[in-house]
Amino acid sequence: MSSPAQPLAASLVQSVDWLAIAPPTIAAVVGLVVLVADLFVAEHRKTLLGWTSVAGLAVATLMLLPLLDGDRSTFCLTGDATVCSYTADRFTLVIQFLVLGGALLTALLSVTALKDGRKELPEGEYWFLLLSSAAGAALLPASRDLATLIVALEVASLPAFALVGLKYGDRKSSEAALKFFLSSVTATAVSLMGISFVYASTGTLYLTQVADRIQNVDGQLHTLAQTGVVLTLVGFAFKTAAVPFHFWVPDTYVGAPLPIAAYLSVIGKAVGFSGLILVTVVALPSYADLWGPALAVLAALTMTVGNVGALRQQATRAYSAVRLLAWSSVGQAGYLLVPIAAAAYSGDAEKSVGSTVAYALMYGAVNLGAFAVAALVGRTKSLNRVADYRGLYASSPLSALLLAFFLLCLAGLPPGIIGLFAKVTVFAAAVDAGLGWLAVIMAVNVVIALFYYLQWTTLLFRAPESEPEKHRVPAPLTAAIALTGVLGIVLSGAPQLVLRFTDTALF
């Protein structure tokens, strides 16, 4: 009895490439260390937890460098080393850089926010949840089977619910967390049902095997497979905040601590879009005639509703600056969807997806920068209205100049060259794929967005209505603003650093 069991047991043992999984693993381990350390660190030394988290995210980001020399895979089938659950290829590394770099900037913003929060936020729990979410978000782009994909998605999402509602006694925070939770749970349930249908049709969870088998599904299971594809897409549309699944975004951003709103606007989107790319382009290319038109329509609706929503924000309304950034992020999600939809019609799907990745890198850097300046203004103007930014140049010239630069990047205007190039790249992806109507809608939306971005920009340089307040900028906040500013300026000076991903095979 023992001899047959031993080879069977040996066949189930998978070697682990620890270097390949190092970035998400380090974030997860540091999160556990911070959670345990919180029990023993005195109240007046809780800031150490924040700086430990910052250091952990910095190390996790640096661990991407040794992986640049080639693709690495681990947790592979013992009978077929080409079918793996975790792959660190170029696509994975770029998204992990966006996720971990964005989490690092969020952590720098959070150090100041927690210090100013007068104990409204429990520090140990906050850092543990942020690091856990970052670990899940870093795992997701490397996932190459549907089970790992969903687990990573939930590890990224569940701590985010708690982070949104973590403020003690804050009704807005609780309502935002509940709305975010209900919408995300619905999305997960729909995705799981879709994935279960796909598994029932194909008998596998590995993305490459799904791509091969779903083309030859038995006639009796064809409807089941189609339903599974549709439900899976609907679930990921929730995660990307695509219209009509965007309703949770404005209230969630307003109710969440500002660093978490910044985190959701960039890392949350990176998670949703990388998952959507893996499901459509890698697992379901044979159903491009189904998901291509659906994503094209979603892109058109999302960019239009997002930009119109941002345009309608009143400058004197409470939290209008955060609301404008929230609606703007919905509009930007529409632009990000365009190249994925184009991949269904293009002869070079990888190049189309590369346009989304390039745009996401630009958007991540400048949007985090805009939130960093919003965090600075919010320290003295608790309602954070757009009107509060009037005359910012008089009190904080450098911050005003950087915010103007970030807004011009988002608008796609010089000197925000990287924003202009990224938009042109997305526009070209639509035209090359024959989606001329979508390119026209995108052009109209870019013009709509110009109005509210320029309106906010000009407000920064107008004469202040009262004596300008000097903004004392704490060191972590200074570092976050400086890092995003330098990154945006460098990319505008050398946009090829980002745009080369559009010409690189990502899978």
Salt bridges, closest charged atoms under 4 A:
ASP17 OD2 - ARG72 NE 2.95
ASP38 OD1 - LYS46 NZ 2.54
GLU43 OE2 - LYS119 NZ 3.86
ASP89 OD2 - ARG144 NH2 2.97
ASP116 OD2 - ARG379 NE 2.69
GLU123 OE2 - LYS119 NZ 3.99
GLU154 OE2 - LYS239 NZ 3.65
ASP170 OD2 - LYS167 NZ 3.95
GLU175 OE2 - ARG171 NE 3.17
ASP251 OD2 - LYS179 NZ 2.63
ASP251 OD1 - ARG323 NH2 3.17
ASP388 OD1 - ARG385 NH2 2.90
GLU465 OE2 - ARG390 NH1 3.47
GLU469 OE2 - LYS381 NZ 3.37
ASP503 OD1 - LYS351 NZ 3.83
